[in-house]
């Protein structure tokens, strides 16, 4: 089962990835013969906000799930190339890095 931090991470990763695509489309429209900067004006701030949300979600899930520093660094580095956050999210989900740690039953003192 996924924790609330893991669900937040998954949403942030996918949203950040697709906002990158939207920003790239906006950049194409701005710097092509179309010359219309509206896509960058809209998608730039949206992507920036979602990038920050992804970074915060990465730190939260790393703390909640006890990720080693190298895994957190990989998650943070995935925020740089387009669509890499979505790829990392799928990778982490398949490896069980986002599942809630299992509670270890404690031994009760006394007789049963």
C-alpha atoms as one frame of an Amber mdcrd trajectory, in Angstrom:
protein
   0.000   0.000   0.000   1.232   3.462  -0.829   1.646   6.079   1.865   0.239
   9.564   1.395   3.796  10.803   0.752   4.232   8.205  -1.995   0.924   9.160
  -3.614   1.932  12.831  -3.512   5.281  11.905  -5.073   3.606   9.972  -7.890
   1.214  12.821  -8.704   4.013  15.397  -8.583   6.292  13.265 -10.786   3.707
  12.771 -13.521   2.477  16.373 -13.393   6.041  17.733 -13.545   6.880  15.496
 -16.497   3.888  16.588 -18.553   4.362  20.228 -17.660   7.851  19.867 -19.155
   6.226  18.702 -22.376   3.863  21.669 -22.296   6.767  24.037 -21.745   8.719
  22.504 -24.631   5.709  22.931 -26.917   5.389  26.525 -25.747   9.084  27.111
 -26.445   8.723  25.646 -29.907   5.812  27.967 -30.647   7.706  30.951 -29.295
  10.945  30.366 -31.199   9.484  28.972 -34.426   7.941  30.986 -37.199   4.748
  31.241 -35.158   6.553  33.539 -32.712   3.800  33.413 -30.084   5.163  33.480
 -26.496   1.829  32.686 -24.790   2.745  29.007 -24.279   5.889  29.920 -22.371
   4.064  32.587 -20.359   1.481  30.029 -19.268   3.547  26.852 -18.967   6.691
  28.455 -17.506   5.199  29.308 -14.105   3.137  26.097 -14.036   6.208  23.994
 -14.713   8.221  25.936 -12.128   5.591  25.336  -9.458   5.302  21.639 -10.303
   9.097  21.277 -10.309   9.266  22.678  -6.773   6.377  20.391  -5.743   8.302
  17.400  -7.146  11.443  18.345  -5.208   9.466  18.691  -1.959   7.629  15.412
  -2.608  10.948  13.665  -3.285  12.373  14.824   0.044   9.192  13.809   1.877
   9.015  10.318   0.408  12.751   9.825   0.960  12.383  10.729   4.632   9.233
   8.665   5.120  10.629   5.564   3.436  14.225   5.793   4.582  15.766   6.191
   1.143  19.544   6.292   1.023  21.115   9.567  -0.134  22.018   8.104  -3.543
  18.378   7.214  -4.264  17.235  10.701  -3.264  19.950  12.208  -5.469  18.721
  10.097  -8.387  15.142  11.257  -7.786  16.255  14.885  -7.671  18.400  14.502
 -10.803  15.357  13.068 -12.595  13.776  16.513 -12.340  16.176  17.922 -14.916
  15.596  16.044 -18.218  12.110  16.113 -19.757   9.849  13.199 -18.703  12.537
  11.708 -16.417  10.431  12.222 -13.284   7.715  10.034 -14.757  10.283   7.386
 -15.731  11.826   7.480 -12.254   8.391   7.220 -10.636   7.614   4.064 -12.651
  11.073   2.676 -11.825  10.632   3.347  -8.096   7.126   1.889  -8.031   8.230
  -1.355  -9.713  11.066  -1.787  -7.225   8.833  -1.228  -4.218  10.537   2.001
  -3.171   7.170   3.710  -2.761   5.343   1.068  -0.746   4.834   1.716   2.935
   7.297  -0.074   5.177   5.726  -3.098   6.812   5.134  -2.799  10.522   7.019
  -5.388  12.519   4.800  -6.939  15.179   6.112  -6.311  18.656   6.397  -9.129
  21.115   4.071  -8.785  24.062   5.581  -9.452  27.459   3.784 -11.836  29.726
   2.034 -15.089  29.064  -0.451 -15.638  26.256
